[in-house]
C-alpha cells in the first residue's frame, strides 16, 4: 500500500489546486485514497520552508503509506499569517510552518530563538537545534498551546529591505519598517529610531508601493521568491540574528491519529529538517546572487555601526527574555546548549 499524497502548488501567478504529488514525483497515480488529510500551510514559496514541506511529504509517504494524504498550500493560499496561526490552533489546518516570531503571540516561549546575537552562523543554528536532547525539548515547547513542533529549520539571516539606500544605522531612523510580530524585532528597531509595524507578508508589497512603509525586515530568500527587487532595490545586511522556522501541528489532531501514524509524522519531520539544512544554507547564497542579478544592491554596515547595533540589540534582548521567570528559564536552557555548540 502507498500514499496518494496530494498537494497544491504555486507556479508564477497560477494556483494549481489538488495536484497529485504522485504525478510530480513520478509515482503511479492509481493509489488508494488516504484515511487522513494533512494540510501543510505557509506564507512563503520556493524557500527552505517550502522545501521542508515537500521533503516531509516524501518522508511521510515512505513511512505511512496511504494512511495520510498530504496537501501543501504555500504562498498564503490558506490566508494571511494570523489566519493560518488561528487555523492550526483551531484544528482547521493541521500544520503550519513559520519563523518563530509569528508564533510568539500564541506561545511566548518561541521568542527565545530570536535572541539577538544568539547564533554565530547557520551551521551553529544546525548544531543547536539538532542536539538530540534539546530537539526533544523543542518538540514539546508549545504543548500548553495545543501545538507540537515537528520541524525546526534554519531559515536565513535578518536583513532590512528599503526603498532608499540605508548603508548606515542612522539611515533607518524615522523609517516605517515592517517587522515580524515579536518584541525582539520591534523593540530593537525602536531603539535605533525606526518605526516598526508588524504586517502579514501578503500586505507588504501594497504598503511599500503606497508609501505606507519604507522597508521590511526579512530574509533574502523571501525577497527573491516574491520578486521584491521590482519594488525596492536596497537591502542592508543586519544579521543581528538568524531566523529559525518551526513547523507546528495541532496537538489534538495529532493525538487523534493511530500510534504508527504519530510515529511516522515525528520521524518524517526530523528527517526532513536534517535533509534541508544544507539546502537552506545554500539557498541564501543563491538568493543573494539572484538579488544582485536583478538589479538589487546588498549594503553592509560599517564595523562601528555593527558593533553599536549589536550592543543595543543584545541588551534589549536580555531585558525582554529575563522579564518573565518561565521565559528566562527557557532562555537559560537554550543559551547553555548554544555555548556548548560553539
N, C-alpha and C positions, 0 to 999 in steps of 0.2 A: 504494500500500500504506500502511496506517496501523496504529497500535498498538492492541491490545486491552489497555489499561492497567487492571489490576485492583488493588484495594487493599481493606484492611479499615478500617472506620471505627468510631468510638465515638460513641454518641449517648445522653447520660444514662448509665444503667447498662447499656444494652444494647450488645452487641457485634454488629456487622453484618459477617459474615465473607465474604471473597471477593466483595465488591460490585464491579461494573464501574465504573471511572472514566468510561467512555464514557456510562454511564447518568447519572451526576451532571453531566457536562459537556454532555450533550445530543448526543453523537456517536452514529452508528449502531452498533448492537450486533453486527452481523454482520461482525466483523473477524476476520482470520486469527489463529491462535494464535501468540504471540510465541516467538522462539527462546530468549531468555534471561529468567529471572526475577530481578528485583532487589528484594529485601525491604528496606524502609526502616523502621528501628526507632527509637523514642524513648520516654522515660518520661513525656512531657507530652502535652497535647492543647489545641487551641484557643488556641495561643500562637504566637509567631514561629517556633519550631522546626517546629511542625506546618504553618504557613503556607509555610515554605521547602519542606517535603516535597511539598506539593500543587502549588506553583509549579514545582518541579523536574520533577514528573511531566508537567505540561503542556509545559514547555520540551523535555523529552526526547522526547515524542511528536512534536513538530514537527520534530525533527532526526533521530530514529532510526526513525520509522515503527513497524512492528510487529516490529522486531528485539528489543525489550526489553519485558517485562511488568513494570510497577512495582506492587508491593504495599506499602501503607503500614500500619504497625502502631503507632499511638500508644498512650499511656497504659499503658506496660509490658506490652502484650499478649504480648511475646516474653520476658518475665521481668523481674526486678529489674535495676537498672543494672549490677551486676557481671556478671550472666549475659549481658546484651546486649553488654558490652565483650568478654567471652570469645567470644561468638558471632561478632563481626566479626573478632576475631583468628584464630579457627579457620576462618573462612570459611563457617559455617553461616548467618550473617546477612551479607548483602553490604554493608549500610550502616547506620550508627548516628549519630544527632545528639545532642549533649550539651554542656553547659557544659564548658569545657576542664578544669576542676578534676577531673572524674570520669575523665579520661584521663591524669592526671599519673602514676598508678602504672604505666601502660603505657609512657609516654614522658615523662620529666621536663621536656622542652623546652616542653611545653604550659603549664607554670606561669608562664612569663614574661608571659602575657596577663592574669594575675591580680594583678599587682603593685599594691599599694595606691597610690592617687593617680596612677596612670599616665595616665588619660584625664580630660579636662576635662568632657566631655559625650557623649551618644550620637552627636551629629554628628561629634565628634572621633574617636570609635571608627570611624565610617564612613570618614572621610578616611584614617585609618591603614591599616585592613585592605583598602581598595580602592586603595591606592597600587600601581601596576602591578608594580614590581619586588618590593616586599615581598609582594604577593599571590602572585607566582610562587614566592617563597621559602616562604611558608606551605604551599603545596601539597605540598612535599617535606619538611616539618618532621619527620614521623614515619615516613619510608620505612624506616628501620632497624628499626622495629617492625612492618613489613609493613602500614602504614596510609597511605593517600593522602587528603589533605584536599581535598574537592571543594566545600565550602561553608563560609564564615565569616560569622557574623552577629552584630550587636548583639542582646543578649537583654534585659537590664534592669539597673537599679542594684540593689545589695545593700541589703536591709533585714532586720530581725530581727522575727519574729513571736513574741509572748509571751502567755501566758495572763493574766498580771498586767501592768499598765501599767509601762513602763520608760522614762520620759522623760529619765532621767539615765544617764550611762555607768556610774556606780557601781551602778545598779539591776540591771545584768546580772551583777554579781559573785555567784558561787555558783550561778547558773542553769546547768542542763544544756541545752546548745543543740546541736541538730542542725546539722552543718556539711557542706559538700562535703568530699570526701576529698582535701584538699590542705593542705600545711603553711601555705600563705598564707591559709587560713581558720582553721585550728586554732591556730596559734601566736599570732596577734594576739588571739584571744579569750582564750587563757590569760593573756596579758599584762594584761588588764583584769579578771582574776579569774573569768571564766566557765569552764565545763567543756564543751569541745567534744566532740561524739560524732558521727562520720560514720555516716549511715544512708541506705539506699536510700529513695527517695520513697515507695515502697509501704508502708514501715514507720512513717512519721512520724505519721499520724493515730492509729493504735492506741497509739503511745508517748505522744502528747500526752494522749489520753483516760485512759490508765492512770497518768499522772504520772511515767512513766519519763524524760520530758524536759519541760522547761519552755518550750521555744520552738524556733525553727528559723531558720537563715539561708537566705534565698531571695530571689527576685524577686517583685514583686506579681502579674504575670500568672499565675504558678503558683498563688498563694494563691486568686485568684478563680476560676480554671478548676476547681479542686478544692474550692471552697466551704469554705475553711479558716475563714471567718468563723463557721461553725457550731460550731467547736471552740475558737477563741481570737479575741478581738476587737481585740487591740492590735498595731500594728506601729510600730517606731521606724525612721525613715528614717536609715540609716547612710551609704549611698552612698560608702563608702570605696573602692570600685572598681566598675567596670561589668562585668557578666557578659558574656562573649563565648562563643558556642557555635560548635562546628565539626561539620561532617558529614564523617565518615571512611568510606572504603570499604576492603575487604580488597584489598591491592595484588596479591596472587597472582591473585585473581578478576579484578581489573581488567585485568591484563596478558593474561589468557586470552581477552579479548574482541577482536573484529576491530578494526582500526585506526579505522574510521569510527565504531564504537560508542564507543570510548575517547574520541575527539574530541568526540562528541555529549555524553557524560557531563560532560566538563570544561566545555564551553561552557554546558551547561544549568545546572550548579551555579553558575557565576559569574553567569549571567543571573538566576537565582533569588535569589541573595544581594543583588544590586543592587536587584531588584524589591521585596524585603521590608524593606529598611532603614527606609523611612518608615513602613511598616505597623507595624513593631516599635516605633518611637518613639511613634507614635500609640496603640498598644495599651497602653503603660504608663499613659498618661493615662486611657484608657478603664477600665483595671483599677483605678486609684486611685479613680475615681468610683464604680465598682461596689462597691468595698470599703466606702466610706462609705455608699452607698445601702443596704447590707445590715447596717448597724449597727456596722461596724468603725470604729476610730479610727486616724489616722495621726499619730504623735507626732514632734516634731523635737527634736534635741539643742540645747542652748544653744551659742552661739558658742564659749564657753570649753571646753565638753566636746568639741565637734567638733575644735577646734584640738589639744587634748590627744590625742584618738583618732588623728588623722592623723599627729601627730608620732611616736607609739608605733608605729603600723602601718607607716609608711614605713620607719622604722629596722629593724623586723623583716624587712620585705620585702627591703630591701637586703642584709641579712645572709644570708637564705636564697638569694637569687638570685646571690650572688657567691661562695658556698662552693665550687662546682664550676666548673672553668675553662670547660667547654663551655657550661654554662648561663649563666655570666657573659658569654661571647661572644655568645650568643643574645640575652641581655637588653640588651647594649650596642647591638646592631643595631636592636632594637625601639625603644629609647629615642631613637636617632638619628632614626628615622622619626617617632616621636611628637613630638619637639621641632620637626621641620620642618613638621608639620601643625597646630601650634597656631594 
